[in-house]
Amino acid sequence: MRTSPILALVSVLALAACGDEGPPSDAEHYAAATREVAAAWCGAVARCCDAAELAPIAAEFGFTSPEQCAGTFVAKAAAVEERLRAGQVQLDREAMAACQRELAAATCGQFAAIEATCARAVRGAIANGDACDDDGVCASGWCGEASEDSPRTCKAVPAVGEPCGTRCVAGAVCQPTGVGDPVCVATLADGAACQVDGQCSGGRCAGAIPAAGTAGVCASAPVCDGV
């Protein structure tokens, strides 16, 4: 089952529980909010995710029980606090407030919808061409690979129709053409024929058996819907 929307929320949910009398700096503001939001997020994960959905989340964060989730969340969020102090990422307070509202009102199955709002609450501050060590610090969202002659630098994410390595803009996937370099192509809507999950905007190619050459059909994958 598809769990990436939940994993994508980690760096931004801790920004969502700030009151009117928050600390003066963004980093302090962030740190004060982390424990409260960690409890809310981990509670939702425990309540809404079945065993198959919870397993990759637990593996990603390194906890073995729901009780360990909040502490692990706080430890992971400390890295974002350091990025804020260094000026490598910025806060969008309007998006942060919207993230807070949606998180407070969320029910099981709404993680993917919340992701779109919460992902705007924190963004990279480093311009294309400048040195980076992680996708999240780049304004473009992509820290390219290092070469023999140069370190990693922020780069523009390839758009549909452009050559690619592993990354494409949202709504596209890097796909081999059979001739020359792979190019970014638009992901497929539910109901379209497909070969692998990555081709589908909903994240699932139902019924596909790539080894046998059997095509599937794109379908949306439920994410921690409480069922």
N, C-alpha and C positions, 0 to 999 in steps of 0.2 A: 504493500500500500504506500501511497505517496506521502512523504512526511516533510519534504523540503520547505513548505511554507512555514512550518513551526520552527525549523532550524533557522530560517531567515529572520525570525523575529528577535533573536537573542540580543543583538547589539542595540536594539532600539526600545524594547519594552521597558527596560530599566529607567528610561527617561520619562515615563508616562504618569508618575504618581506624585507630582510636585505641587505644593501648596502655594498660597499667596505670599508667604514669607520665606521663600527659598534662599539658600546661600547666595552670596554675591557672584561667585564664578560658576561657569557652566560645569566644570569638573566637580565642584562641591555640591552643586544642585543635583547632578547625576548620582553622586555617591549617596546622598541622603535618601534618594528615591529607590535605590536598588533593592534593599531588603523587602520593602513593602510590595513592590511589583513582582519580585521573585516569588514571594508567597502566593500571589494571585495567579501567576503564570503556571507555577508548578501544581497548584491546586487544580487548575483547568486541565492540565495534561493528565494528571492522575484520574480525574473524573471522566474525561472524554475519550481518551485513547485506549484501544484494546491492546492486548499483549503484543500483537504483531506490529502495531504502530508505535508502541512505547519502546520496543527493543532498540531500534536504530537511534532514537533520541537519547536513551540512556547510554548507549555506546559512544555517541558523539560527545556527550558532556562528561562521561566518566563516572556516573553514579549508578549504584546497583539497586536502589530502592527509592520510592517516591519521597521518603523522609530525607534523603540526602540531596534531593533535587535543588532546593533553595540555596543551600550552602555552596553547591557547585556552580549555580547560576551567578551568585555574587562573586565568586572567584574569577569566573570567565569575564564578568563585566568590568573587573578592575583594569583590564587591558584597554577598554574603551575610555575609561576615565583618564588613563595616561595619554591616550591620543588627544583627548580634549585639552589637557594641560599643555601639550606640545603644539597645539594649533593645527594638528593634522586632520582633524574632523571638526565639523560645525553643527550646531543645533538649529533646527527650524522650529520655533516655539509654537507656531500655529499648527503645524503638522503634529507636534508633540501633544498638544491639547486634544486634537482630533483622535489621536491614537489612544489617549487616556479615556475619552468618552466611549470609543468603540470597544476597548478592552473591558470597561466596566459593564457594558450592556451585552457582551458576547455570550452566545450559547454554543454548545457543541456543534461542530461542523462549520464554524465561521472563521477558522484560522486563516484560510487563504484570502478571504476578503479583508481581514484586519491587516494582513501582511502589506497590501498595497499602500495603506495609509501610514502604517508605522515605519515602513522602509524610507519614508520621506523625512522622518524626524531627525535623522542624523545622516550627514553626507560628507564625503571626502572634500578636503580643502586644497589638495595639491594639484597644480595645473599639469596639463600634458607636457611631456618633455622633462619634467623634474623627477628627481630620484624618489623611489618608493620601495616599500617592502611588503605591501598588502593591498589587495584590490580596494578595500574599504577606505583607504586614505586618499584615493584619487577622485577628483571631481567627476571624471568620466566613468568611474567604477571598475577600471581595469588597470592593473599594474603588470606591464608586459614582462616577458622572460628576459633574463640577462643574456648577453652574448659574450664572446671572447674579448670584444673591444669595449663594451660598455656595461654598466650596471643596469638593474631594473629601473624603468621609468614609466610614468603614467602615459597611457596612449588612448586614442579614440577607439571605441569599440566598433568593430566592423558592422556595417549595415547590410541589409538584404541586397544580395548581388555582388558583394565585395568578397575578395579572398579572405580566408580565415584560418586560424590554427585550432583553437579550442573555443574561443569566445565569439558571441554575436550579440547584437542588441536584443532587448526583451522582445519576445514574440518571434524570434528566429533561432535557427539551429545550424551549426556548422556541419555541412554534409559533403561527402566526396562526389565528384562529378564524373569520375572515370577517365577524365582527361585534364591534366594540369592540377592546380591547387584546389582544395575544397573551397566552397563558397557558402555564404550565409543564405539560407532559404527560409521563407516564412513557415512557421509551424502550422500544422493541419488542424482544422476544426473537428469537433466530435462528429462521427459518422463517416469520415474520410478513410480510405484504405491506407494502411501503414505497415511498416516492417518492424519498427522498434519504438519503445516508449518515448524516446527523445524527440521524435518527429511530431508528437501530438501536443497541442496547447494545453490539454487537460492532463497530460502526464502519463497516460496509459494507452498502450496499443493492445486492446483486448483480443485474445485468440491468436496472436502472432506466434509462429514457431520459426525464428530466423534460420536455424540449422537445417530445417526441412524446406525452406523457401515458402512457407505458408504465411500469407498476409493476414493482418488483423484489421480491426476497426478502431479508430480513435474514440476514446471515451474519457469522461472526467473521473478522476479517482477520488473517492471520499476520503477526507482527512480528519481523523479523530472526531467522528460525528456522534460519539456516544452510543453507537449501536454494537 
